[in-house]
Amino acid sequence: MVKTTIKKVIRFLWYTENNFFKKYEQFMSVANPIANRKTWTKPNKKNVTQHNELIEATYKMTLPAKRLFLILLLNVQTHKKVSINAICRIHAKDFAATFKIDEKNAYGDLIKANTELLTTLITVAHPSTNTIERFQVLSHVSENAGAGYVDCRFHNLMQPLIRCFNAGNFTTIKLAEYIKFKRTYTIRLFELLMTKDHVKMHRKLKITVEELKEILGCGSQKTYADFHTFNRVVLRPSIKEIQEKTDLKIELILHRRGRLIHEIEFSFERSDQLDWVKQAANIKTKKQLTSQRKKIDKAISKIGGENGKKRKTIN
């Protein structure tokens, strides 16, 4: 009797202790971001998805900051079970290998990007309630020069912009296309065009020169006040890089107001979509030709049949 009671007590204590520690570990993984740390590795995910408001809010980021932001975004979207509060550890060697940059400069770029993201404010307007929300991209950063890595964590309020997508309010871009770009202006222009890349086969974007300069981050620079300089140094090289490193084909139409260029119209489409349109047109043409041939053959056979009948009657 005593032995049985002792066994029951031991089992109860063992179960209680193990259950307690399991609950504690679960709590710590959510409450303590360091316990839920995720070391970033190059993901298999081929696309990155961003809320359109997030793209608009991050247009003016420098190239290193944009790259770090992209990695953090991929980390959250690839590992969906990882909390947005989790700290993401990024090593300089992985950063360099992903974006094909010199490993000696990679850690310096990460430090600059870390600082910029920590001070970058995201502004989100809510027209229904007539309110404006502002918050930082990151809520926590730490750096280890000896080991060559940085730790970053998204702000809690970034959650709706990272994981909550509805039809028409987000843009998905191929990771391979992002990685190839070397110019900040190119990334900003590419993202702007991709926000308009919806269902239509033929995409168009019409924007004033001043609005475009503001989005590309050179609106306040006197160097680009003249459109010809802006076009030669910023716009044309960015379009050229996009066309060389992606399958996007872009046509530019300039609209004047008097002697000055006032508006720019982008007309763009994917080359694979152009091929699809050509194939569809060819298929349609083939179908039409086949249909016409069938009609002709039918008419010939009918004529031949009638002639045959007449010949029999004459004979």
Secondary structure, 3 states (H helix, E strand, C coil): CHHHHHHHHHHHHHHHHHHHHHHHHHHHHHHCCCCCCEECCCCCCCEEEEEHHHHHHCCCCCHHHHHHHHHHHHHHHHCCCCCCCCCEEEEHHHHHHHHCCCHHHHHHHHHHHHHHHHHCEEEEEECCCCEEEEEECEEEEEEECCCCEEEEEECHHHHHHHHCCCCCCEEEEEHHHHHHCCCHHHHHHHHHHHCCCCCCCCEEEEEEHHHHHHHHCCCCCHHHCCHHHHHHHHHHHHHHHHHHHCCEEEEEEEEEECCEEEEEEEEEEEHHHHHHHHHHHHHHHHHHHHHHHHHHHHHHHHHHHHHHHHHHHHC
